[in-house]
Amino acid sequence: MPIPNVHAVQRTAAVAATLVATAVLFIAGLANRKISSVVGVTLGQGVLVVSIFLSAVALAYLAFHRYGLASRQYRFFDYLEGFTLSWGVAYLIEASNGVHSFFWIFHGVQVFATALAGYAPLYLATVCVGPAYLVAVFLWQGDVGSAWFSALGGILGFFVYYNVARLSSDRDAALRREAALRQELARIMVSRERARISQDLHDNVATELTALVWKVREISDTVPSGPHTSDIVSVAERLRTVIGELRNVVLALRDPELGFEELELVIARRCRELCGHTELALNIEGRVEAEELSAFRDQLLPICFELVSNAARHAGARHIELALRIGDRLRLLVSDDGSGLPEGAWLDSRGGLLGVRRRVQRLGGSVVVESAVGTRLLVDLPRPLPQIAPEL
């Protein structure tokens, strides 16, 4: 449940228009001599108070939308608006029928509305400045009774504000805690579901695919050499590629919130698993920030793993190097001292390398392939990495 923000509500165009309309009606009422005589305020006095107050409201409105809620500029004009309103109400009380004026109702409304924004010492000062002004004025005029009445009104406003503001602050704090608990609960539920899915993929799908690989191999060993032998071998290789991709998916599902340092360890661990007994040299320079981690994990890691796996399985290499440079652009170099790629193999591949080509293309990058002695594949990608949806 979203936490209501009193300031955001107050600074809407609708509320501003309502205040202006109310001020216009108030001035229009004072223009009538009968109404003016009843409330005891002249048209000039009403125009003075309304002009000053609406000016403060306009400044606070502009500061809120220009600088934001947390800015010093907005806070200053917000407090100024409060002081102006409190003084204006007190001025109308003093100018009308004295201390028994019905304008005390506006003071009560201000106290309650200010308290809804939560407790703050300066807000407390804004609701007390009006009664303090009245006490000073009435004492100056020698009206001690009215001064005492104004002091009593100020004390009552103080206690109302203090208690309502504290309740409002406690309510906002409780709502924030509830929102945080809901987010944590949702995160835990998503994490558990991801773990369950990854476990099912690992225990069921991956196991079945591995069994299929062995079954295809058994069939290839029993079938005499012929035109379909290469097709059978191709099916086995495709299945191995799918198993590798599935392991990458399982890895991403199990570790959705890893930081960059943890992802470095994941890269190192997985690449060493793929290399087996082949020597691996791994070098990573630079880092990606939190907002790019998801795309880094989902887009770059499968490229790393596929290129390392391809070098380890097909090149007959004794040494594989993976170098990752993270700067203005992201450059991934995978090289080996193996037999090299046959001519046209990079563009003609329909296995894992095809997936790498498509992924790099969708990320807006490029690949340079060198295969004179061994193979060097340099992947160049722009930053920040875009988070792209999987292909259907």
FIVO-80327 format. One line per 5 residues: number of its first residue (from 1); their letters; for each residue x, y, z of C-alpha. Coordinates in steps of 0.1 Angstrom, whole numbers, m for minus. Example, Ala and Ser with C-alpha at 12.3 -4.5 7.8 and 13.67 -1.06 7.14 Angstrom:
! FIVO-80327
1> as> 123/m45/78 ~ 137/m11/71
***
This chain:
! FIVO-80327
1> mpipn> 0/0/0 ~ 15/34/m10 ~ 22/58/18 ~ 2/90/14 ~ 23/122/12
6> vhavq> 6/153/26 ~ 29/176/7 ~ 23/159/m26 ~ m15/163/m20 ~ m12/199/m10
11> rtaav> 9/208/m40 ~ m15/195/m67 ~ m30/219/m92 ~ m65/210/m79 ~ m57/221/m43
16> aatlv> m40/253/m55 ~ m71/261/m76 ~ m93/254/m46 ~ m73/278/m24 ~ m75/305/m51
21> atavl> m113/300/m55 ~ m118/301/m17 ~ m97/333/m15 ~ m118/349/m43 ~ m150/340/m26
26> fiagl> m137/354/7 ~ m128/387/m9 ~ m161/388/m28 ~ m179/384/5 ~ m160/412/21
31> anrki> m169/434/m8 ~ m204/432/6 ~ m207/458/34 ~ m232/437/54 ~ m209/407/55
36> ssvvg> m179/429/61 ~ m196/445/91 ~ m207/411/105 ~ m172/396/104 ~ m156/429/114
41> vtlgq> m129/429/86 ~ m127/455/59 ~ m122/447/22 ~ m87/462/24 ~ m76/441/53
46> gvlvv> m89/409/36 ~ m71/417/4 ~ m39/423/23 ~ m40/390/41 ~ m52/370/11
51> sifls> m25/386/m12 ~ 3/377/12 ~ m9/342/18 ~ m15/334/m18 ~ 20/347/m27
56> avala> 35/323/m1 ~ 13/294/m15 ~ 25/302/m51 ~ 62/302/m41 ~ 58/269/m22
61> ylafh> 40/254/m51 ~ 66/264/m76 ~ 95/253/m53 ~ 79/219/m48 ~ 75/212/m85
66> rygla> 109/228/m94 ~ 132/215/m67 ~ 113/186/m51 ~ 100/177/m16 ~ 134/172/0
71> srqyr> 150/205/m12 ~ 159/233/11 ~ 141/258/m12 ~ 108/240/m8 ~ 111/236/29
76> ffdyl> 118/273/33 ~ 87/284/13 ~ 66/257/30 ~ 75/271/64 ~ 70/306/51
81> egftl> 35/296/40 ~ 28/282/74 ~ 40/314/92 ~ 21/336/68 ~ m12/317/73
86> swgva> m8/317/111 ~ m1/355/111 ~ m29/362/86 ~ m55/343/108 ~ m42/361/139
91> yliea> m44/395/121 ~ m80/388/111 ~ m88/378/147 ~ m73/410/160 ~ m89/432/133
96> sngvh> m124/417/135 ~ m144/412/167 ~ m114/409/190 ~ m105/377/207 ~ m140/362/204
101> sffwi> m137/361/165 ~ m150/331/146 ~ m116/332/128 ~ m103/310/156 ~ m119/282/136
106> fhgvq> m93/288/108 ~ m66/286/134 ~ m79/252/145 ~ m80/240/108 ~ m44/251/103
111> vfata> m33/233/134 ~ m49/200/124 ~ m38/202/87 ~ m3/210/97 ~ m2/181/121
116> lagya> m11/157/93 ~ 23/163/78 ~ 40/149/109 ~ 60/164/137 ~ 86/191/131
121> plyla> 98/219/154 ~ 93/245/128 ~ 58/234/120 ~ 51/237/157 ~ 64/272/156
126> tvcvg> 41/280/126 ~ 10/271/146 ~ 22/290/177 ~ 32/322/160 ~ m3/335/155
131> paylv> m15/332/191 ~ 19/346/203 ~ 13/376/180 ~ m22/381/195 ~ m9/379/231
136> avflw> 17/406/222 ~ m9/428/205 ~ m35/426/233 ~ m9/432/260 ~ 2/462/241
141> qgdvg> m34/474/240 ~ m38/467/277 ~ m64/440/272 ~ m51/414/296 ~ m82/392/294
146> sawfs> m79/389/256 ~ m42/382/260 ~ m49/353/284 ~ m76/340/261 ~ m52/341/231
151> alggi> m25/323/252 ~ m50/296/261 ~ m59/292/224 ~ m22/289/216 ~ m16/263/244
156> lgffv> m46/243/232 ~ m33/244/196 ~ 1/233/209 ~ m13/202/225 ~ m35/194/196
161> yynva> m7/197/171 ~ 18/178/192 ~ m4/148/198 ~ m19/146/163 ~ 15/151/147
166> rlssd> 30/124/168 ~ 2/100/158 ~ 7/110/122 ~ 44/104/123 ~ 39/70/140
171> rdaal> 14/61/114 ~ 37/70/86 ~ 65/50/102 ~ 42/20/106 ~ 32/22/70
176> rreaa> 68/24/59 ~ 77/m7/80 ~ 47/m25/66 ~ 58/m16/30 ~ 93/m28/37
181> lrqel> 80/m61/52 ~ 58/m66/22 ~ 87/m60/m2 ~ 109/m84/18 ~ 82/m110/19
186> arimv> 77/m107/m19 ~ 115/m110/m24 ~ 116/m141/m3 ~ 87/m157/m21 ~ 102/m149/m55
191> srera> 136/m162/m43 ~ 120/m195/m31 ~ 101/m199/m64 ~ 132/m193/m84 ~ 151/m218/m63
196> risqd> 123/m244/m68 ~ 122/m238/m106 ~ 160/m241/m109 ~ 160/m273/m88 ~ 133/m288/m110
201> lhdnv> 152/m278/m141 ~ 184/m293/m127 ~ 170/m325/m113 ~ 145/m333/m140 ~ 150/m315/m173
206> atelt> 189/m315/m172 ~ 189/m352/m161 ~ 166/m362/m189 ~ 186/m343/m215 ~ 218/m359/m203
211> alvwk> 202/m394/m206 ~ 192/m385/m241 ~ 228/m376/m250 ~ 240/m410/m238 ~ 212/m427/m257
216> vreis> 221/m409/m289 ~ 257/m419/m284 ~ 247/m455/m280 ~ 226/m453/m312 ~ 255/m437/m331
221> dtvps> 278/m466/m319 ~ 254/m493/m332 ~ 244/m477/m365 ~ 267/m484/m394 ~ 285/m455/m410
226> gphts> 263/m438/m435 ~ 247/m405/m446 ~ 228/m402/m413 ~ 258/m407/m390 ~ 267/m370/m390
231> divsv> 231/m361/m383 ~ 231/m383/m352 ~ 264/m367/m340 ~ 249/m333/m347 ~ 219/m341/m325
236> aerlr> 242/m351/m297 ~ 261/m319/m300 ~ 229/m298/m300 ~ 217/m316/m269 ~ 250/m308/m252
241> tvige> 246/m272/m261 ~ 210/m271/m247 ~ 223/m287/m215 ~ 249/m259/m212 ~ 223/m232/m218
246> lrnvv> 200/m248/m192 ~ 228/m248/m167 ~ 233/m210/m173 ~ 195/m205/m167 ~ 197/m225/m135
251> lalrd> 227/m204/m124 ~ 208/m172/m130 ~ 177/m184/m112 ~ 197/m195/m82 ~ 217/m163/m79
256> pelgf> 194/m134/m88 ~ 209/m108/m64 ~ 246/m114/m65 ~ 269/m84/m65 ~ 297/m80/m90
261> eelel> 324/m96/m68 ~ 302/m127/m64 ~ 296/m128/m102 ~ 333/m128/m107 ~ 335/m159/m86
266> viarr> 307/m175/m105 ~ 325/m168/m138 ~ 357/m183/m126 ~ 340/m214/m111 ~ 318/m221/m141
271> crelc> 346/m215/m167 ~ 369/m239/m148 ~ 341/m265/m148 ~ 338/m261/m185 ~ 375/m264/m191
276> ghtel> 379/m295/m172 ~ 417/m304/m173 ~ 424/m277/m198 ~ 445/m248/m184 ~ 425/m216/m179
281> alnie> 438/m181/m175 ~ 412/m156/m163 ~ 416/m119/m161 ~ 388/m93/m153 ~ 395/m56/m152
286> grvea> 369/m30/m141 ~ 334/m35/m128 ~ 298/m28/m135 ~ 274/m10/m112 ~ 243/m23/m95
291> eelsa> 219/m10/m122 ~ 238/m30/m149 ~ 243/m62/m130 ~ 211/m79/m142 ~ 220/m74/m179
296> frdql> 256/m84/m172 ~ 245/m116/m156 ~ 217/m125/m181 ~ 235/m114/m214 ~ 272/m115/m210
301> lpicf> 277/m146/m188 ~ 261/m170/m214 ~ 284/m156/m240 ~ 314/m162/m218 ~ 304/m197/m210
306> elvsn> 295/m207/m246 ~ 328/m195/m260 ~ 349/m211/m232 ~ 329/m243/m236 ~ 333/m243/m274
311> aarha> 371/m239/m271 ~ 373/m267/m245 ~ 352/m292/m263 ~ 361/m287/m300 ~ 395/m270/m303
316> garhi> 416/m296/m286 ~ 433/m267/m267 ~ 458/m271/m239 ~ 454/m235/m228 ~ 424/m211/m228
321> elalr> 424/m175/m219 ~ 394/m153/m210 ~ 401/m116/m206 ~ 373/m92/m197 ~ 379/m54/m199
326> igdrl> 351/m32/m185 ~ 355/5/m194 ~ 336/28/m217 ~ 328/m3/m237 ~ 328/m40/m226
331> rllvs> 354/m62/m244 ~ 356/m99/m240 ~ 385/m119/m254 ~ 384/m157/m255 ~ 415/m173/m271
336> ddgsg> 430/m208/m272 ~ 460/m226/m287 ~ 439/m253/m303 ~ 432/m264/m338 ~ 414/m232/m348
341> lpega> 380/m228/m364 ~ 376/m242/m399 ~ 369/m215/m426 ~ 334/m203/m424 ~ 326/m222/m392
346> wldsr> 319/m190/m372 ~ 292/m179/m397 ~ 279/m213/m406 ~ 275/m227/m371 ~ 240/m236/m360
351> ggllg> 248/m245/m324 ~ 260/m225/m295 ~ 280/m201/m317 ~ 248/m191/m335 ~ 233/m182/m301
356> vrrrv> 264/m160/m294 ~ 261/m143/m327 ~ 224/m135/m322 ~ 229/m123/m287 ~ 258/m100/m296
361> qrlgg> 238/m86/m325 ~ 208/m78/m303 ~ 231/m61/m278 ~ 244/m38/m306 ~ 280/m53/m304
366> svvve> 304/m69/m328 ~ 327/m100/m329 ~ 361/m103/m345 ~ 374/m138/m351 ~ 410/m147/m358
371> savgt> 419/m183/m364 ~ 455/m185/m378 ~ 471/m203/m348 ~ 444/m213/m324 ~ 414/m191/m322
376> rllvd> 408/m156/m309 ~ 373/m142/m305 ~ 370/m106/m295 ~ 334/m95/m284 ~ 329/m57/m283
381> lprpl> 297/m44/m266 ~ 284/m10/m258 ~ 277/2/m223 ~ 255/3/m204 ~ 244/m32/m214
386> pqiap> 207/m32/m224 ~ 184/m57/m207 ~ 168/m75/m236 ~ 139/m100/m236 ~ 147/m136/m246
391> el> 140/m146/m282 ~ 108/m167/m287
***
